[in-house]
Amino acid sequence: PWLRPENFSVPLSTTRSSIRLAGARVAERLAARISGLEEGARGEVWPVDLVVRGSVAGAPA
């Protein structure tokens, strides 16, 4: 709970993504791996939202 942006002297920018969708995808891939339908490790790129807060500034002039 203390790792919230408002608890930092400069609120930190971050990314946000769905833990629920990620968990469902992990379960799908695990089931496929156990049943032999999927082999080996494979990375996936998921869409995220950028949450801009006080740690982002414009370029110096």
C-alpha angles and dihedrals in degrees: 000000000000091000092080120128093241090061093064123083087237112030106239123234114233145164126256128207137161114274089188094056092044091052091049091050092049089052091050092051093045092051090048091049093049092049092049096246094117129040133195133359119305131180125226130199115217129194114255136185118237111224107201116204137158096303091074120082136171122263115277115261 
